[in-house]
């Protein structure tokens, strides 16, 4: 049994992952690939007959899956695929013509930005860049002096004659850093950690438990690795031994891709090509979302809230109605509480006239107390127990009634659930918050025969696919506001960080989660400004509002009110000013969002995305670049001071215009109304006049950080097309020109002065 500290309550989860068997002392069952021979080769790669240390025969396939992508499969049968494929495909490789060279002792598969070099006997596989520099190499698993293996080499393990997992091990240089794995709330560099790809209800969002797991990591050596499996894959990132990365895949095969760089942007572009593009949210989604909070609400309160937002001049585009738009105890049967909301159609129409979009909370669980439960259970729309009964799970951890779980592998269940959503959208609802979906129990059984373990991770993709599909059909966009996700989840914008505590340390964990998720190919991410659980202090509310305003998307939500006027006057003022800054920067934010959808680059990006050669960039995980040109360092401590790392170059303080040389840390202690914000010297930031909502901006203004050395350039991307803006500094004059649908109405220089000419 794992060690548990005394007197600490165990974190119970209705869907804890199953544990793999423990190999007993002297027990067999480990088969390591020992040698191989080529049985087929074509323009894309090779198929080999592999022989293991136990003289078993396995099939090895090494092929190009796209430019700069090598795919490796090890299985009993050549056509084996991950068990989750019965529900949906996680990757979309192509047959890509590589340069394949086969001789008696070696095989080389050259996919351009990455090459696989195979030694046949004894077996070894390594991956290099086009110059021959090694990205990573299999550890052959040499035994120690006592004959023991410290790692699980390339091969598989069996228990009682049944294969329980395949595994792979790569050597890791002592200075290699790793990022990714989805929304992991732990330090950005995952070296020394052991991420488990199992979607948890993350309980505070301050641990390795994650709502959104992505079996992908990005290396500081210029490559990435993706494992195609929906099963609870475990990555041992140099924890068991400092020299090795170990991957354990409890599936019918191991199927992984090595993505070449050399830059992180190249790796993320290839990840996008392999798993699909991100979907750009509608422009209004980048405005502020203000929630009713997790407490009783009513039509009267919603309308009063909307009037107050407009009367107080608070920028806002979306009103979110949380759980209590439905009848308490009936969640989530997707039916209005008609006592609290007697005229939802009229309410939605009135809010639309005021410029508000409306988001409704929901999840894929139906309370056993709801009348809809019997309808769903009798029709076979819910996951089942092994005895064939509807599986009733404690998805709310005892705080609310147990629920059935909608089975999205059943076409009839999908049609039924889709109809419930469609009616709400036709009333005028614009978007759904797709909460939960991490609670598929391991012992559940699905309509299509999948076990709960096989379905657990990909269930969130099925859920969000359906909600996005019907939303797109009725509302014209595929936006959801999702808590759980998995590989390929970038097609479900947006995603938020879940139920984080309202504390300064939790805000720090949230930043780390967002940066890790961005390094996993997810550009459209957010969090609950102010924290979710508890009530933030006034200063924390302001600091978190500043972080939220300078995030990809921003929502105010919690177990208590996050309405700005519920805080002292100075805190309300600070939060609203942060939102006005966001709305002022909207042309820059939206341009960055359009680019993110096109490239897979995150909007909120760890420093290593742009500066991978700087070792500090893989460690400085409480700050980030917002797009390519703005550096944000939220205040994550109540003492009001922090250290900010400025990358190489010159950075201009947004508030004071002071110039700072990069490549070093600086200590800052900003007043409560200022978040540490810096512009890259010479950067051109398109802005607009902030209004109550996100609106079309045919005219833009320009913030110029310092004076550019020669010419600076930016591209303003909007629904009306692209506008290229240039600024040339020469002989005391700054000449600004725009080519495209937008015009430049004004120019402000931060930290410099010159005669401004707009041509």
C-alpha positions in Angstrom: 0.0 0.0 0.0 1.3 3.5 -0.7 2.4 5.5 2.3 -0.2 8.0 3.6 0.6 10.5 6.3 -1.3 10.0 9.6 -4.5 12.1 10.2 -4.7 13.3 6.6 -8.0 12.5 4.9 -7.6 10.4 1.7 -8.7 12.2 -1.4 -11.6 10.1 -2.5 -12.5 10.2 -6.2 -15.4 8.2 -7.6 -13.2 7.4 -10.6 -9.8 6.6 -9.3 -7.5 4.9 -11.9 -6.9 1.2 -11.7 -3.5 0.1 -10.4 -1.1 -2.0 -12.4 0.0 -5.3 -10.9 3.2 -5.2 -8.8 5.9 -7.5 -10.0 6.9 -9.8 -7.2 10.5 -10.6 -6.3 11.9 -13.1 -8.9 8.7 -13.0 -10.9 9.0 -13.0 -14.7 6.8 -11.4 -17.3 9.2 -8.6 -18.5 10.0 -8.9 -22.3 12.5 -6.5 -23.7 13.0 -6.0 -27.5 16.4 -7.6 -28.1 16.8 -7.8 -31.9 14.8 -7.3 -35.1 14.8 -8.0 -38.8 13.1 -6.1 -41.6 10.1 -7.8 -43.1 8.8 -5.0 -45.3 9.9 -1.5 -46.3 8.3 1.2 -48.5 8.8 4.9 -49.1 7.3 5.8 -45.7 9.1 3.4 -43.3 9.7 -0.2 -42.3 7.9 -3.1 -40.6 10.1 -5.3 -38.5 9.8 -8.6 -36.7 11.1 -8.0 -33.2 12.3 -10.8 -30.9 12.3 -10.2 -27.2 14.5 -11.2 -24.3 11.9 -14.0 -23.7 12.0 -15.1 -27.4 8.5 -13.7 -28.1 7.8 -12.2 -31.5 6.4 -8.7 -31.7 5.8 -6.3 -34.6 7.7 -3.0 -34.8 6.7 -0.3 -37.2 8.8 2.9 -37.7 7.4 5.3 -40.3 7.1 9.0 -41.2 3.7 10.4 -40.1 4.2 13.8 -41.7 7.1 16.2 -42.3 9.2 16.2 -39.1 7.2 13.4 -37.5 8.3 9.8 -36.9 5.8 7.2 -35.6 6.9 4.1 -33.6 4.5 1.2 -32.9 5.2 -2.0 -30.9 2.5 -4.6 -30.7 1.5 -8.2 -31.2 -0.4 -7.5 -34.4 0.5 -4.9 -37.1 -3.1 -3.5 -37.1 -3.3 -3.1 -33.3 -4.6 0.3 -32.1 -5.4 2.0 -28.9 -8.5 0.8 -27.1 -9.8 4.3 -27.0 -10.1 4.2 -30.9 -13.4 2.5 -30.5 -14.8 5.9 -29.4 -12.7 8.3 -31.5 -9.3 8.9 -33.1 -6.8 10.9 -31.1 -4.3 11.4 -33.9 -4.4 11.9 -37.7 -1.1 10.8 -39.2 -0.5 10.8 -42.9 1.6 8.5 -45.0 4.5 10.8 -45.8 7.3 9.9 -48.2 10.5 9.7 -46.2 14.0 8.7 -47.1 14.3 5.1 -46.0 17.7 3.3 -46.0 18.0 -0.3 -45.1 21.1 -2.4 -44.8 22.1 -5.6 -42.9 22.7 -3.9 -39.6 20.8 -0.6 -39.6 17.7 1.2 -40.8 17.3 5.0 -41.2 13.9 6.7 -41.6 14.5 10.3 -42.5 11.4 12.6 -42.1 13.2 15.9 -42.5 13.3 17.6 -39.2 13.7 14.3 -37.4 15.5 11.0 -38.3 15.1 7.6 -36.7 18.3 5.5 -36.6 17.7 1.8 -35.9 20.4 -0.7 -34.9 18.9 -4.2 -35.5 21.1 -6.5 -33.3 21.2 -5.7 -30.5 18.2 -3.5 -30.9 18.5 0.2 -30.4 16.6 3.2 -31.6 17.6 6.9 -31.5 16.3 10.1 -33.0 18.4 12.9 -34.4 18.0 16.2 -36.2 19.1 16.6 -39.8 22.7 17.3 -38.8 22.9 14.1 -36.7 22.6 15.8 -33.3 20.8 13.4 -31.0 17.4 14.4 -29.8 16.8 11.4 -27.6 17.8 7.7 -27.5 16.5 4.5 -26.0 18.1 3.3 -22.9 19.0 -0.4 -23.6 18.3 -1.2 -19.9 21.6 -2.6 -18.8 21.3 -4.5 -15.5 23.3 -3.3 -12.5 25.9 -5.4 -10.7 23.2 -7.5 -9.0 21.5 -8.2 -12.3 18.5 -5.8 -11.6 17.0 -3.5 -14.1 16.3 0.1 -12.9 14.0 0.9 -15.8 11.4 -0.7 -18.1 13.0 -0.8 -21.5 11.3 -0.9 -24.9 9.0 -3.9 -24.6 6.1 -5.2 -22.6 5.1 -6.7 -19.3 2.7 -9.5 -18.5 1.0 -10.8 -15.4 -0.7 -14.2 -15.3 0.0 -14.6 -19.0 -1.9 -11.4 -19.9 -0.2 -8.3 -21.3 -0.7 -5.4 -18.8 1.4 -2.7 -20.3 3.9 -1.7 -23.0 6.8 0.6 -22.1 9.6 2.7 -23.5 12.6 4.4 -21.8 14.7 7.3 -23.1 18.1 8.5 -21.8 17.9 12.0 -20.5 20.9 14.3 -20.3 21.3 15.9 -16.9 20.4 19.4 -18.2 17.3 18.4 -20.2 14.1 20.2 -19.2 10.5 19.1 -20.1 7.2 20.9 -20.4 3.6 19.9 -21.3 1.3 17.1 -20.1 -1.8 19.3 -20.2 -3.0 21.6 -17.4 -0.5 20.4 -14.8 -0.4 22.7 -11.8 3.1 21.7 -10.7 6.3 23.6 -11.7 6.7 24.1 -15.4 9.8 21.9 -15.8 8.4 18.4 -15.3 11.8 16.8 -14.7 11.6 14.9 -11.4 7.8 14.5 -11.7 5.6 11.6 -12.6 2.5 12.7 -14.5 -0.3 10.2 -14.8 -2.6 10.7 -17.8 -5.9 10.3 -15.9 -8.5 13.0 -15.8 -9.2 13.8 -12.1 -11.5 16.1 -10.3 -8.5 18.1 -9.3 -9.6 19.2 -5.8 -8.1 22.7 -5.5 -6.0 22.6 -8.6 -2.7 22.7 -6.8 -1.3 19.2 -7.3 -0.3 16.8 -10.1 -4.0 15.8 -10.3 -5.3 17.4 -13.5 -8.6 17.9 -15.2 -7.0 18.1 -18.6 -4.2 15.6 -19.4 -2.3 15.6 -22.7 0.1 12.7 -23.2 2.7 15.0 -24.8 5.9 16.6 -23.7 8.2 19.2 -25.2 11.9 19.0 -24.6 14.5 21.7 -24.2 16.6 19.7 -26.7 14.3 20.7 -29.5 11.8 17.8 -29.9 8.4 16.6 -28.6 6.9 13.2 -27.9 3.2 12.3 -28.2 1.7 8.9 -27.0 -1.4 7.9 -28.8 -3.5 6.2 -26.1 -6.5 7.1 -24.1 -5.5 4.8 -21.3 -3.8 5.9 -18.0 -0.4 6.4 -19.4 2.3 7.2 -16.9 5.4 9.3 -17.6 8.3 9.0 -15.2 10.2 12.1 -16.0 13.6 11.2 -14.4 11.9 10.6 -11.0 12.8 7.0 -10.4 16.2 7.5 -11.9 17.7 10.9 -12.9 19.0 9.5 -16.2 15.8 8.2 -17.8 12.3 9.1 -19.0 10.1 6.1 -18.7 6.7 5.7 -20.4 4.3 3.0 -19.3 1.3 2.4 -21.5 -1.4 0.0 -20.2 -2.8 -0.6 -23.6 -2.7 -3.2 -26.5 0.4 -1.5 -27.9 2.7 1.4 -27.5 2.2 4.0 -30.3 4.1 7.2 -30.1 5.4 10.0 -32.3 8.6 12.0 -32.1 8.1 15.5 -33.4 11.1 17.4 -34.6 11.9 21.1 -33.9 14.2 22.7 -33.7 12.2 25.5 -32.1 9.2 24.9 -29.7 7.0 26.7 -32.2 8.0 24.0 -34.8 7.1 21.2 -32.4 3.7 22.8 -31.6 3.0 23.3 -35.3 3.6 19.6 -35.9 1.4 18.7 -32.9 -1.3 20.7 -34.4 -0.9 18.9 -37.7 -1.1 15.6 -35.9 -4.1 16.2 -33.6 -6.0 18.9 -35.4 -6.3 22.7 -35.3 -7.6 24.9 -32.5 -10.9 26.5 -33.1 -11.0 30.3 -32.9 -13.7 31.5 -30.5 -16.1 34.3 -31.6 -14.7 37.7 -30.9 -17.1 38.5 -28.1 -15.7 35.6 -26.1 -12.5 37.6 -25.5 -14.5 40.1 -23.5 -15.2 39.7 -19.8 -17.4 36.9 -18.5 -19.2 37.7 -15.2 -20.8 34.8 -13.3 -23.8 34.4 -11.0 -21.5 32.4 -8.7 -22.1 29.0 -7.1 -25.2 30.0 -5.1 -28.9 30.5 -5.7 -29.9 32.8 -8.5 -33.0 34.1 -10.2 -34.2 35.9 -13.2 -34.7 39.0 -11.2 -31.1 38.9 -9.9 -29.7 38.2 -13.3 -31.4 41.3 -14.8 -30.4 43.4 -11.9 -26.8 42.3 -12.3 -26.9 43.2 -15.9 -28.2 46.7 -15.3 -25.6 47.2 -12.5 -22.8 46.2 -14.8 -23.8 48.7 -17.4 -24.6 51.4 -14.9 -21.2 51.1 -13.3 -19.3 51.1 -16.6 -17.9 47.6 -16.2 -16.8 46.1 -19.5 -18.6 42.8 -20.0 -19.7 40.7 -22.9 -20.9 37.4 -21.3 -23.2 36.7 -18.3 -22.7 33.2 -16.9 -25.6 31.5 -15.1 -24.2 28.7 -12.9 -25.9 25.6 -11.5 -29.0 27.2 -10.0 -30.7 28.0 -13.3 -31.8 24.4 -12.9 -33.9 22.9 -10.1 -31.7 22.2 -7.0 -31.1 18.4 -6.8 -32.0 17.8 -10.4 -28.6 18.7 -11.9 -28.0 18.3 -14.8 -31.3 17.7 -16.6 -31.0 20.9 -18.6 -34.4 22.3 -17.6 -35.1 25.8 -16.3 -36.2 26.2 -12.7 -39.5 27.9 -13.7 -40.1 29.3 -10.2 -36.8 31.2 -10.2 -36.8 31.8 -14.0 -40.4 32.2 -15.0 -39.7 33.7 -18.5 -36.2 32.7 -19.7 -37.0 33.6 -23.3 -37.9 37.1 -22.3 -34.9 37.4 -20.0 -32.5 36.2 -22.8 -34.0 38.7 -25.2 -33.7 41.6 -22.8 -30.0 40.7 -22.1 -29.3 40.5 -25.8 -30.6 44.0 -26.2 -28.1 45.2 -23.6 -25.2 43.5 -25.5 -24.9 40.4 -23.3 -24.3 36.9 -24.4 -25.5 34.2 -22.0 -23.7 31.1 -20.9 -25.4 28.2 -19.0 -23.7 25.8 -16.7 -24.2 22.1 -17.3 -22.5 18.7 -17.0 -23.1 15.1 -18.4 -24.4 13.8 -15.1 -28.1 13.4 -14.2 -29.2 13.3 -10.6 -31.1 10.2 -9.6 -33.7 12.6 -8.1 -34.5 14.2 -11.5 -37.4 13.0 -13.5 -35.0 12.8 -16.5 -33.0 10.1 -14.7 -35.7 7.4 -15.1 -36.3 8.4 -18.7 -32.5 8.1 -19.4 -32.0 4.9 -17.4 -35.0 3.1 -19.0 -33.9 4.1 -22.5 -30.3 2.9 -22.0 -28.8 6.4 -22.2 -26.5 6.0 -19.2 -23.3 4.1 -18.5 -24.0 0.7 -16.8 -22.6 -1.4 -14.1 -21.3 -4.8 -14.9 -24.7 -6.2 -13.9 -26.4 -4.1 -16.5 -27.9 -1.5 -14.2 -27.5 2.2 -14.6 -24.3 3.2 -12.9 -25.1 5.7 -10.1 -22.0 7.5 -9.1 -21.1 9.9 -6.3 -19.8 12.5 -8.8 -20.3 15.4 -6.3 -18.2 13.7 -3.5 -21.2 13.5 -1.2 -22.2 17.2 -1.4 -25.1 16.7 -3.9 -27.2 13.7 -5.0 -25.5 10.8 -6.8 -25.9 10.8 -10.6 -26.1 8.7 -13.7 -23.6 9.4 -16.4 -24.8 10.0 -20.0 -23.3 7.4 -22.4 -22.1 9.3 -25.4 -21.0 6.1 -27.2 -24.8 5.4 -27.6 -26.1 7.2 -30.7 -29.6 7.3 -29.2 -28.3 8.9 -26.1 -26.4 11.5 -28.1 -29.6 12.4 -30.0 -31.6 12.7 -26.8 -29.0 14.9 -25.1 -28.5 17.0 -28.2 -32.2 17.8 -28.3 -32.1 19.1 -24.7 -29.3 21.5 -25.6 -30.8 22.5 -28.9 -34.0 23.8 -27.3 -32.0 26.1 -24.9 -29.9 27.4 -27.8 -33.0 28.2 -29.8 -34.3 30.2 -26.8 -31.2 32.5 -27.1 -28.5 30.8 -25.0 -25.2 31.4 -26.7 -22.7 29.0 -25.0 -22.5 26.2 -22.4 -20.1 25.7 -19.6 -19.3 22.0 -19.9 -18.4 21.2 -16.3 -17.1 17.9 -14.8 -16.8 14.8 -17.2 -13.8 13.4 -15.2 -16.1 11.0 -13.3 -16.4 7.8 -15.6 -15.7 5.0 -13.1 -13.1 2.4 -14.1 -15.7 -0.4 -13.6 -18.4 1.2 -15.7 -19.5 -0.4 -19.0 -20.4 1.7 -22.1 -22.9 1.0 -24.9 -20.2 0.2 -27.4 -18.5 -2.3 -25.0 -15.7 -0.1 -23.7 -14.8 -0.4 -20.1 -14.8 2.7 -17.9 -11.0 2.6 -17.9 -10.9 2.7 -21.7 -13.5 5.4 -21.9 -12.5 7.6 -18.9 -10.1 10.1 -20.6 -11.7 10.3 -24.0 -15.2 10.8 -22.5 -14.5 14.5 -22.1 -13.8 14.7 -25.9 -17.0 13.0 -26.8 -18.9 15.3 -24.4 -17.4 18.5 -25.7 -17.6 17.3 -29.3 -21.4 16.9 -29.0 -22.0 20.2 -27.2 -19.7 22.1 -29.7 -21.5 20.5 -32.6 -25.0 21.5 -31.6 -23.8 25.0 -30.5 -22.3 25.4 -34.0 -25.5 24.3 -35.7 -27.7 26.7 -33.8 -25.5 29.6 -32.6 -23.0 29.6 -35.5 -19.8 28.9 -33.5 -18.3 25.9 -31.7 -17.4 27.6 -28.4 -17.7 25.7 -25.1 -16.3 26.6 -21.6 -14.8 23.2 -20.7 -13.3 21.9 -17.5 -11.9 18.5 -18.7 -10.1 17.6 -21.9 -7.5 15.3 -23.4 -5.3 14.9 -26.5 -6.8 16.9 -29.3 -8.9 19.1 -27.0 -7.7 22.3 -28.7 -10.8 21.9 -30.9 -12.9 22.8 -27.8 -12.3 26.4 -26.9 -12.3 27.5 -24.3 -11.0 25.6 -21.3 -10.7 26.9 -17.7 -8.6 25.8 -14.8 -11.4 24.4 -12.5 -12.0 24.8 -8.8 -9.0 26.6 -7.6 -8.8 28.1 -4.0 -8.9 31.8 -3.5 -5.4 32.2 -2.2 -2.1 33.7 -3.5 -0.3 30.3 -3.8 -3.3 28.9 -5.7 -3.0 31.8 -8.2 0.6 30.7 -8.7 -0.5 27.1 -9.3 -3.0 28.4 -11.8 -0.4 30.3 -13.8 1.7 27.1 -14.0 -1.3 25.2 -15.1 -2.0 27.6 -17.9 1.6 27.7 -19.1 1.8 23.9 -19.1 -1.5 23.7 -21.1 -0.1 26.2 -23.6 3.0 24.0 -24.0 0.5 21.1 -24.8 -1.0 22.9 -27.8 -4.0 24.5 -26.1 -4.1 28.3 -26.9 -7.5 29.3 -25.5 -7.5 28.9 -21.7 -8.8 30.8 -18.7 -9.4 30.6 -15.0 -11.8 31.9 -12.3 -10.6 35.4 -11.5 -10.4 35.8 -7.8 -10.2 32.0 -7.3 -13.2 29.7 -7.0 -13.4 28.3 -3.4 -13.7 30.9 -0.7 -13.7 34.6 -0.8 -10.5 36.5 -1.9 -9.2 39.4 0.1 -9.7 42.7 -1.6 -6.0 42.9 -2.7 -6.0 39.3 -4.0 -9.2 40.1 -6.0 -7.4 43.0 -7.7 -4.3 41.0 -8.3 -6.2 38.1 -9.8 -8.4 40.4 -11.9 -5.1 41.8 -13.3 -3.9 38.3 -14.1 -7.3 37.4 -15.6 -7.4 40.6 -17.7 -4.1 39.7 -19.2 -5.0 36.0 -19.9 -6.3 34.5 -23.2 -9.9 34.8 -21.8 -11.3 36.1 -18.5 -14.1 35.0 -16.3 -15.1 36.1 -12.7 -16.7 33.2 -10.8 -16.6 31.6 -7.4 -18.4 30.0 -4.5 -19.1 33.6 -3.3 -19.7 36.7 -5.4 -17.0 38.0 -7.7 -19.1 40.9 -8.7 -16.7 43.9 -8.5 -19.1 46.1 -6.4 -19.2 43.4 -3.7 -15.6 44.4 -2.8 -14.4 47.7 -1.3 -14.4 50.7 -3.6 -10.6 50.6 -4.2 -10.8 46.9 -5.1 -13.7 47.4 -7.5 -11.8 50.2 -9.1 -8.7 48.2 -9.5 -10.5 45.2 -11.1 -12.5 47.4 -13.5 -9.3 49.3 -14.6 -7.7 45.9 -15.3 -10.7 45.1 -17.6 -10.5 48.4 -19.3 -6.8 47.7 -20.0 -7.8 44.4 -21.5 -10.4 46.0 -23.7 -7.9 48.7 -24.8 -5.5 45.9 -25.8 -8.3 43.9 -27.7 -6.9 44.4 -31.2 -3.6 43.0 -30.0 -5.2 40.1 -28.1 -7.5 39.2 -30.9 -4.7 39.3 -33.5 -2.7 37.0 -31.2 -5.7 34.7 -31.0 -6.1 34.4 -34.7 -2.4 33.6 -35.1 -2.8 31.0 -32.3 -5.6 29.2 -34.2 -3.5 29.2 -37.3 -0.2 28.0 -35.8 -0.9 26.2 -32.5 1.2 28.7 -30.5 -0.3 29.6 -27.1 -1.5 33.2 -26.4 -0.2 33.0 -22.9 3.2 31.4 -23.4 6.0 30.3 -21.2 9.2 32.1 -21.9 10.8 29.0 -23.4 8.4 29.2 -26.4 10.3 32.2 -27.8 13.6 31.8 -26.0 14.3 28.0 -25.7 18.1 28.5 -25.5 17.8 30.4 -22.2 17.8 27.9 -19.4 15.9 30.2 -17.1 13.0 30.3 -19.6 12.2 26.7 -18.6 12.1 27.5 -14.9 10.5 31.0 -14.7 6.9 29.8 -14.5 5.2 32.6 -12.5 5.3 35.0 -15.5 4.6 34.7 -19.2 4.6 36.4 -22.5 1.1 37.5 -23.7 1.6 37.1 -27.4 5.1 37.8 -28.7 5.6 41.3 -27.3 4.2 41.8 -23.8 5.6 40.3 -20.7 3.3 39.9 -17.7 4.3 39.0 -14.1 1.2 38.7 -11.9 1.7 39.5 -8.2 1.5 36.1 -6.6 2.4 37.0 -3.0 0.6 39.1 -0.4 3.7 41.0 0.5 3.5 43.0 -2.7 7.0 42.2 -4.0 8.4 39.8 -6.5 11.3 39.0 -8.8 10.7 39.3 -12.5 13.0 37.7 -15.1 13.4 39.8 -18.2 14.7 37.7 -21.2 17.5 39.0 -23.4 16.9 42.3 -25.0 15.5 45.6 -23.7 12.1 45.8 -22.0 10.0 48.9 -21.5 7.9 49.3 -18.3 4.3 49.9 -19.5 3.5 52.2 -16.6 6.7 54.3 -16.3 8.5 54.0 -19.7 11.7 52.9 -17.9 14.0 50.8 -20.0 15.4 47.6 -18.5 18.2 45.5 -19.9 17.2 41.8 -20.2 19.0 38.6 -19.3 18.4 39.2 -15.6 16.0 39.4 -12.7 14.7 42.6 -11.3 12.9 43.1 -8.0 9.5 45.0 -8.2 7.0 46.3 -5.7 4.2 47.9 -7.8 1.2 49.6 -6.2 -2.1 47.7 -6.1 -3.4 49.4 -9.3 -0.5 48.2 -11.4 0.5 44.7 -12.6 4.1 44.3 -13.7 3.8 44.7 -17.5 6.6 45.2 -20.0 6.8 45.7 -23.8 9.6 44.5 -26.0 11.7 47.4 -27.2 10.3 48.6 -30.5 7.1 46.5 -30.3 4.0 47.9 -32.0 0.8 47.1 -30.0 -2.5 47.8 -31.7 -5.1 49.2 -29.3 -8.6 50.7 -29.3 -10.8 52.8 -27.1 -12.4 50.5 -24.5 -16.2 50.3 -24.5 -18.8 48.3 -22.6 -18.4 45.3 -25.0 -16.0 44.0 -27.6 -17.0 45.8 -30.8 -15.7 46.1 -34.4 -12.7 48.5 -34.6 -12.2 49.9 -38.2 -9.8 52.4 -36.6 -6.9 51.4 -34.2 -4.4 53.3 -32.2 -0.8 52.2 -31.7 1.3 51.8 -28.6 5.0 51.9 -29.4 7.4 50.6 -26.7 10.5 52.8 -27.0 11.7 53.8 -30.4 12.5 51.0 -32.9 15.9 50.6 -34.2 15.1 50.9 -37.9 11.7 49.4 -38.9 9.2 47.6 -36.6 6.2 45.7 -38.0 3.0 44.1 -36.7 0.1 42.4 -38.3 -3.4 43.3 -37.0 -5.7 40.3 -37.6 -9.4 40.8 -37.4 -12.6 39.5 -38.9 -12.2 42.1 -41.8 -8.8 40.7 -42.8 -5.2 41.6 -42.1 -3.6 45.0 -41.7 0.2 45.4 -41.8 1.4 48.2 -39.7 5.0 49.5 -39.9 6.9 52.1 -38.0 10.3 53.5 -39.0 12.4 55.7 -36.7 14.9 57.9 -38.4 16.3 61.4 -37.7 13.9 62.1 -34.7 10.8 61.1 -36.7 8.6 58.0 -36.3 6.8 57.3 -39.6 3.8 54.9 -39.2 2.0 53.3 -42.1 -0.9 50.9 -42.4 -1.7 48.6 -45.3 -5.1 46.9 -45.1 -8.6 47.5 -44.0 -7.8 49.4 -40.8 -6.4 52.9 -40.3 -4.2 54.2 -37.5 -6.0 57.0 -35.6 -3.3 57.7 -33.1 0.2 56.8 -31.8 1.6 56.8 -28.3 5.2 56.2 -27.5 6.0 54.6 -24.2 9.5 55.4 -23.0 10.6 57.6 -25.8 9.7 60.7 -27.8 9.8 61.6 -31.5 7.8 63.5 -34.1 5.0 61.2 -35.2 4.0 61.0 -38.8 1.1 58.8 -39.8 1.2 58.1 -43.5 
